[in-house]
Amino acid sequence: MRNLILLCLLAVTVSAKAQDPHFSQFFASPLTLNPALTGKFDGQFRFEANHRDQWPSIPNAYVTTSASIDFPILKKIVPENDRLGVGISGLSDQSADGALNLNYGSLSVSYHKALSDDGFNTIGAGLQATYSSLNIDMAKLTFEDQLTQNGFTGVTSEVLTNGNNVNYFDIGAGLLFSGSTNGENNYYIGASMYHINQPQVGFQDKNWILLPRTTLHAGGTFPLNDQYSVSASIIQQFQNEASETVFGGALGINLNHDTEDPTNFYIGSWYRWEDAAIPYVGLEFNGWRLGASYDINISSLKAATQSRGGTEFSLIYIKKTYETKGIPCPTF
């Protein structure tokens, strides 16, 4: 099975059809979802981290880790209910037992303009600049010409004309509308595009292009009463000939019955169309939100993966301020 994944990886690198790393908990990774989400929260700063181990039945098939920090700036200059945000993020993605490694760092900026006097409804735009490094370790790959009539030689004639490391610059952008009817609920709809400049990233004569990834997403959180709330979200992504649809929701339970500083427990599930069911649990307290999910593969690939799609963990911390306005912002 490991050799199969390695061969698939090789096919991907030469056919220009590689896809971006992705998270099942897309709502917990805002800066990889939409640059317009930069700074869109109620607090002083936000720290976020995600870790995903996909297809654990195949050793280290895909292991992805990301982290980011973002915050509003120039509060005394920007109009009261507007928001100017900046963010820094990074991602590390290892494929095929470390044979292919992607690392990048990003700088994001966004501006949100209030559409109402109370600041509950806003429209914003964001821009993200990224510098990426893609590395391939040939020693961890097996090629057809290494197997001869005399046995396995370990020697291949395959040559990477551009070397085993490729660096490139990338641009992404997004739009976001966020609203509320009463200051307690929140709903949003957004769109983003990454790889707008279509960078060339091939290892051989840079002969393949990283095509744009377009994302449409929406969601909302709606309190039912002082103890219960319902959250839901949906995402549709397109890149090259691939597409992904994920939708679902969670029930929130206020465990301490405190509306000002609640301890919320979340339980729910998302579904990746024709691929996986994704049960989710989360806990929110004192500005922290921890999440855990598990992909249960239900597609034709389940025979190879033993229905084990992957584990994923998320962490978000928002530093609150005493002068917080309590403006509802996207959370799921």
C-alpha positions in Angstrom: 0.0 0.0 0.0 2.8 2.4 0.8 4.3 1.8 -2.7 0.9 2.5 -4.2 0.7 5.9 -2.4 4.2 6.8 -3.5 3.4 6.0 -7.1 0.3 8.1 -6.9 2.3 10.9 -5.5 4.7 10.7 -8.4 1.8 10.8 -10.9 0.5 13.8 -9.1 3.7 15.7 -9.3 4.1 15.3 -13.1 0.4 15.6 -14.2 -0.3 19.1 -12.8 -3.3 17.9 -10.8 -2.1 18.3 -7.3 -4.7 19.7 -4.9 -4.3 21.9 -1.9 -4.2 20.6 1.7 -7.6 20.8 3.3 -9.2 20.5 6.7 -12.5 18.9 7.7 -12.9 21.6 10.4 -12.6 24.3 7.8 -14.4 26.7 10.1 -11.6 26.4 12.6 -8.9 27.4 10.1 -10.1 30.9 9.0 -7.0 32.1 7.1 -6.8 29.0 4.9 -10.5 29.4 4.2 -10.8 33.1 3.3 -8.4 36.0 3.7 -11.4 38.2 4.4 -11.8 36.4 7.8 -8.6 38.1 9.0 -9.3 40.1 12.1 -13.1 39.2 12.0 -13.6 38.4 15.6 -14.5 40.2 18.8 -11.3 40.5 20.8 -7.7 41.7 21.0 -6.1 38.9 19.0 -6.8 35.3 17.9 -4.5 32.4 17.8 -5.4 29.2 15.8 -3.8 25.8 15.2 -4.9 22.7 13.3 -3.4 19.2 12.9 -4.7 16.6 10.6 -3.6 13.0 10.0 -5.4 11.7 6.9 -5.7 8.0 6.1 -3.9 6.7 9.2 -4.1 3.1 7.9 -1.5 4.2 5.4 1.6 5.4 7.3 2.0 9.2 7.1 0.0 9.4 3.9 -0.9 13.1 4.5 0.0 15.0 7.7 -1.0 18.6 7.8 -0.4 21.2 10.5 -1.2 24.9 10.4 -1.1 27.9 12.8 -2.0 31.6 12.6 -2.4 34.7 14.6 -4.5 37.7 13.6 -5.6 40.9 15.2 -7.3 44.3 14.5 -5.1 47.4 14.1 -5.4 51.2 14.1 -8.6 51.0 16.2 -8.4 54.7 17.0 -8.1 55.7 13.4 -10.6 53.3 11.8 -14.3 54.2 12.2 -15.9 52.8 15.3 -17.7 49.8 13.8 -15.2 49.2 11.0 -12.4 46.7 11.3 -8.9 46.7 9.8 -7.2 43.3 10.5 -3.8 41.8 9.8 -2.6 38.2 10.2 0.3 35.9 9.9 -0.1 32.2 9.2 1.9 29.1 8.3 1.3 25.6 7.1 3.3 22.4 6.9 2.1 19.4 4.8 3.9 16.1 4.5 2.8 13.5 1.9 3.7 9.9 1.3 5.7 9.3 4.4 7.6 12.6 4.1 8.5 12.1 0.4 6.8 15.4 -0.5 6.9 18.4 1.8 5.1 21.7 1.5 5.8 24.6 3.8 4.6 28.2 3.5 4.1 31.4 5.4 1.5 34.0 4.6 0.7 37.6 5.4 -3.0 38.6 5.3 -4.9 41.9 5.6 -8.6 42.7 5.5 -11.0 45.6 5.9 -14.6 45.3 7.1 -17.0 48.1 6.6 -20.1 48.4 8.8 -23.4 48.6 7.0 -25.5 49.5 10.0 -25.1 51.9 13.0 -24.9 49.0 15.5 -22.1 47.3 13.6 -24.0 44.0 13.4 -23.8 43.9 9.6 -20.5 44.3 7.8 -19.0 43.6 4.4 -15.3 43.0 4.0 -12.5 42.1 1.6 -9.1 40.5 2.3 -5.8 39.9 0.5 -3.2 37.3 1.3 0.5 37.0 0.1 2.3 33.7 0.5 5.8 32.4 0.1 6.0 28.6 -0.4 8.7 26.0 -0.5 8.0 22.6 -2.0 10.5 19.8 -1.5 10.7 16.2 -2.7 12.9 13.5 -1.3 13.8 11.1 -4.1 15.4 8.6 -1.7 11.9 7.9 -0.3 10.4 7.1 -3.8 10.5 3.9 -5.8 10.7 4.0 -9.6 10.0 1.3 -12.2 13.6 1.2 -13.5 14.9 0.3 -10.1 13.4 -3.1 -10.5 15.4 -5.1 -13.1 15.8 -8.8 -14.1 18.6 -8.9 -11.5 16.4 -7.7 -8.8 15.9 -4.3 -7.1 18.9 -2.0 -7.7 17.9 1.2 -5.9 19.2 3.2 -8.8 17.0 5.3 -11.1 17.6 7.3 -14.2 14.9 9.8 -13.1 16.4 13.3 -12.8 14.8 16.5 -11.4 16.0 19.2 -13.8 14.9 21.9 -11.3 16.4 20.2 -8.3 14.4 18.8 -5.4 13.3 22.2 -4.0 11.0 24.7 -5.6 10.1 28.1 -4.1 7.2 30.3 -5.3 5.1 33.4 -4.5 1.4 33.1 -4.3 -1.6 35.5 -4.0 -5.1 34.9 -2.6 -8.1 37.2 -2.0 -11.7 37.0 -0.6 -15.0 38.7 0.2 -17.2 38.2 3.3 -20.6 39.5 4.4 -21.4 39.0 8.1 -24.8 39.9 9.7 -27.0 39.6 12.8 -30.7 40.4 13.4 -30.5 41.0 17.1 -26.8 41.0 18.3 -27.0 37.4 19.5 -27.2 35.3 16.3 -24.8 35.5 13.4 -24.9 34.5 9.7 -22.3 35.0 7.0 -21.5 34.2 3.4 -18.1 34.4 1.7 -16.1 33.6 -1.3 -12.3 33.3 -1.8 -9.7 32.4 -4.4 -6.2 31.2 -3.8 -3.3 30.9 -6.3 -4.7 33.8 -8.3 -1.3 34.3 -10.0 -1.1 30.5 -10.9 2.5 29.9 -9.9 4.7 27.4 -11.7 5.8 24.7 -9.3 7.1 21.7 -11.2 10.3 19.9 -10.4 11.1 19.3 -14.1 11.3 22.5 -16.1 8.5 24.0 -14.1 6.1 22.3 -16.5 2.9 22.4 -14.3 0.9 25.2 -12.8 -0.8 25.4 -9.4 -4.3 26.3 -10.6 -6.7 28.6 -8.6 -8.8 27.2 -5.8 -12.2 28.9 -5.5 -14.2 28.5 -2.3 -17.8 29.5 -1.5 -18.8 29.2 2.1 -21.7 30.2 4.4 -22.9 29.5 7.9 -24.4 30.8 11.1 -25.0 30.4 14.8 -28.5 30.8 16.3 -29.3 30.6 20.0 -32.5 28.6 20.8 -32.6 29.9 24.4 -30.1 30.7 27.2 -28.8 27.1 27.2 -28.9 25.8 23.7 -27.7 27.0 20.3 -27.5 25.6 16.8 -24.6 26.2 14.4 -24.3 25.2 10.8 -21.9 25.7 7.9 -21.3 24.7 4.3 -18.3 24.9 1.9 -18.0 24.3 -1.8 -14.5 24.2 -3.3 -13.3 23.9 -6.9 -9.7 23.4 -8.1 -8.8 22.1 -11.6 -11.1 19.1 -12.2 -11.6 18.4 -8.5 -14.4 19.7 -6.2 -15.4 19.3 -2.6 -18.7 19.8 -0.8 -18.8 19.7 3.0 -21.9 20.6 5.1 -23.1 20.0 8.6 -23.8 21.5 12.0 -23.5 21.2 15.8 -25.6 21.7 18.9 -24.1 24.0 21.5 -24.9 23.5 25.2 -24.1 26.2 27.8 -22.8 24.1 30.7 -22.4 26.9 33.2 -25.5 28.9 32.3 -23.5 32.0 32.0 -24.4 34.2 29.1 -21.5 36.6 29.5 -18.7 34.0 29.8 -20.2 30.7 28.8 -18.7 27.2 28.9 -20.1 25.7 25.7 -20.0 22.0 24.7 -20.6 21.3 21.0 -21.6 18.0 19.4 -22.4 17.5 15.8 -21.3 16.2 12.5 -20.3 17.3 9.0 -20.5 15.4 5.8 -18.1 15.5 2.8 -20.2 14.6 -0.2 -19.7 11.0 -1.4 -16.6 10.7 0.7 -16.9 10.8 4.5 -19.0 11.4 7.6 -17.3 13.7 10.1 -18.5 13.5 13.7 -17.3 16.5 15.8 -17.0 17.5 19.4 -15.9 20.8 20.8 -15.4 22.7 24.1 -15.3 26.5 24.5 -14.3 28.3 27.7 -12.4 31.4 28.8 -11.7 32.4 25.2 -10.5 28.9 24.2 -12.2 26.6 21.8 -11.0 23.0 21.3 -12.3 20.8 18.6 -11.8 17.1 17.5 -13.2 15.3 14.5 -12.8 12.0 12.8 -13.4 11.3 9.1 -15.2 8.0 8.6 -14.6 7.1 4.9 -17.6 5.8 3.1 -16.4 6.1 -0.5 -15.0 3.3 -2.7 -11.6 4.1 -1.1 -12.7 2.7 2.2 -11.3 -0.8 1.3 -7.8 0.7 1.2 -8.3 3.0 4.1 -10.3 0.6 6.2 -12.9 3.3 6.5 -10.4 5.4 8.5 -10.4 8.8 6.9 -8.4 10.7 9.4 -8.2 12.4 12.8 -8.2 16.2 13.1 -7.7 18.6 16.1 -8.2 22.3 16.3 -7.5 25.0 18.8 -8.6 28.6 18.8 -7.8 31.2 21.5 -9.3 34.7 21.4 -8.0 37.3 23.9 -10.9 39.3 25.0 -10.8 42.9 26.1 -12.8 44.8 28.7 -14.1 47.2 26.1 -15.4 44.4 23.9 -18.5 45.4 21.9 -20.0 41.9 21.8 -20.5 42.2 18.0 -21.4 38.7 16.7 -18.8 37.2 14.4 -18.5 33.9 12.4 -17.6 31.0 14.6 -18.6 27.9 12.6 
